[in-house]
Structures are given as structure tokens and as C-alpha cells.
Amino acid sequence: MKRFHRLGLAVALLMGLGAGASWSAEPPVTIGLIDMYTGPFAYQTLQIRLGVQIALDESNAAGGVKGRKFALQIGDMGTSVAKAITEGRRMILNDHLHYITVGSQAGAALALAQLVQQRNDVFLLGGIATSKHYTAEVGGPMIGRANLSTVELGRIFAEYLKSMPGVKRVSTISPDFEYGHDFIDDTLAALKEQRPDITVVRQEWPKLGTADFTPQVTAMQASRTDLVISGLISGDTISFLKAAKGFGLFDAKTRFYNHGLDLTKLSAYKDGLPDGSIATAWYPFYAVHSPENTKFVDEVKKRTGSYPIGATLIGYISGKMLTTAIEKGGDPDNAQAASKAMGGLTFSSPVGPVKVRGCDNVASYDFFVGTVKRASNFPDGIGLTNVKAYDPAKFARSCADILKLRKH
């Protein structure tokens, strides 16, 4: 009898059963997460994964769904969209997953969306996925996003720039691929509406991974620009700022704006990022004051010994969006039920309430713009001050516009 008692206890422990828990004998509800875990974006993608895991753990602590636990399955795409498609096919065809998230790469999200557009048994969620085509032309009831697009990014920045009438001449620099062009095109389109007095005096399109930005920096310097609008990412931003500092581009007359600097720690740019630079951010946690924020920051610190970044928040909202919709849908093996539950879905987050619009399954929550400052009260001595919150839903394309795009 003792032998069988020990065996039963071991089985219970392996199933994750604790005091008061009573998990179903059915397999867990597994969510696939495909991202760039090897390569230059590993820190960002691991933070997204952490956020998703925290969301799943919270749901499991509350009883899961229908007595079943949520579990996470990882797929590493490196930096290859083709590998992302391979991982997606494996998860759908071999492992029969009903829920897949693409953490970072918009190209991968678009490719996988085309793969699942004609299916009704898989719901695909884009984490960062800022492409304006994702959930629009490449969209449908089984596709959603936990983030805003380049359209909202451009409109929010144009709204912010209304308070800076001294900016008349701008230069742009952004990587020469789809995201880079969409980011600049949508920003300039919004500026044309809100600030028609602004003139674009220089545009640069460096290849991703450019090491020496001397030609771009000197060209901008010669153009007598008031503001550099940058869509550069990660190491490219660091290399550009190094060259800009060396040539004194950002003096008293020229400001710098870069989108999404908190996808990694802001301190990564500390050596070259000028005070007073403008930055958008998903999660300046030190400027958010709520019990939910404190709880999340404490949880991240407990797990990692450090603080969260924007990527951590996006991961968390992605996980919460899926688990909440699956629970509301009532049938975890029916992705269509979760899809139908997306419309009007609301839940709390560290940055306030999150609301999901039904026509394109896009989550909306506060997004922030601020200026860079070095001070001892910020994490690693650098952060954003004069932080303003914007509701992306107020800047989004209408549902009629989205549905019209899908028909073309």
C-alpha cells in the first residue's frame, strides 16, 4: 500500500497538483510562441516569453480553464521567416495546437497569418507585429494583435509634435525593409495632416545591420534639420548614436526621436542617447502608479532579479489576451470560440485596462511618449520624464476602413 501511495503522490507532483488543486486528466491547453531566440534580438524575445509565462501562471493559479492548465511551447525561428513558417506548420500539423503567438517579427506574423487565414481551428496572435497590413489586408476572425501598428504610432507622434511648433525641418532614418518604410511613411502621412508646416529635408534608408553611419550623419548635419525621426532598432540605433555623437549632430538645434527604445533596457543606449531625446515606450513602469503595476514589477524582479521592459509587457498582454479569451469562449479546444470572445474583451494590466476590438481582434492600452533624462532615480540612471499616455484606440483606423482593405 505504501508503494502505491508513493506512486500516486509522484504522479500528482508530476501533474503539478498542489494543495487544493484539482487538474483535469485532459492534456494542458498549449500555446505556441514563435520568436527569434537566437541572434541579436534574444534579450527582447526572452522578455516577451517571460511576460507570456507570467500571464499563463496567473491563469493556472486561478484554476486554468475547465480544470486544465495552460502550457507554453517555444519555437525558435532565429531571424528566418522561412523557419517561422516551419515552426508554425509543426505546431499546427504535428502538435495540433489551436493557439499560436508570434512574439516579435512582423514578417513572420504576416507569413503565418496567410497560412492560417483559411483555417478555423487555429487562432494566431501577433505580439509586437507593428505592420499595418497585419490584421488589415492580412487579417480575419482567426487573427489578432496585442499591439498597435505603424499607423497609430505615426498619428500619436504627430499629435505629440503639435506641442513643438519650433520643429519645422525634419530628417528621417529607418531600416530599408517593410517595417522601416511603413514606420516613416505613416509618420509623415500623419505629420502632413497635423503639421503641414513641416518640411522633410533628408531621408536615409540604411541596410539592417549597418556598422558605420558616418555618411548618413554627415548628410543630415548638412541639411540643417530640427529633428531626426528614427525607426532604427537595437544595435543599429547604438551605432547611429555613436556616429552622431562623434560628429556632434545633436547639438542645441537638433533633436532626436526614436520609436520603441524600451524593447530593450534604455541603458543600452546610454553612451550616445542625448538628454531631451523623444522616445515612445510601452512600459515606463517607474511613471505608472497602480497596484497592478507594482505587482507585475515585483514578479519580474522575483523571477529575474531585474526590472521589466516594454517587451515584457507586450508578452504579458499577449498571454492575458489569449487566456482570457479562451476562458470566456468556454471550449479550449475550439479556437473559433476564443475568436468570438475577443470582441469587447477587457482585462486589467500593469498599464491600465486593455480593450480588444472585435473587427480586427486588436488590443488597445495606454502607450507612452516622453523625453530622455539621466537621473539617479531611474533604473540604471536613465529613463523618460514628462511622460504622456495616449490611447491608441483614438488613433486607430475605423473598422470600416479595415474591412475595406480586406476586400482588396
Secondary structure, DSSP 8 states (H G I E B T S, - for coil): -HHHHHHHHHHHHHTT--TT----SS--EEEEEEE--SSTTHHHHHHHHHHHHHHHHHHHHTTTBTTB-EEEEEEE-TT-HHHHHHHHHIIIIIS--SEEEE-S-HHHHHHHHHHHTT-SS-EEEESS---TTBTTTB--TTEEESS--HHHHHHHHHHHHTT-TT--EEEEE--SSHHHHHHHHHHHHHHHHH-TT-EEEEEE---TT-S--HHHHHHHHHTT-SEEEE---HHHHHHHHHHHHHHT-SSTT-EEEES-GGGS-GGGGTTT--TT-EEEES--GGG--SHHHHHHHHHHHHHHSS---HHHHHHHHHHHHHHHHHHHHS-TT-HHHHHHHHTT-EE--TTS-EEEETTTTEEE--EEEEEEEE-TTSGGGEEEEEEEEE-GGGGS--HHHHHHHHH-
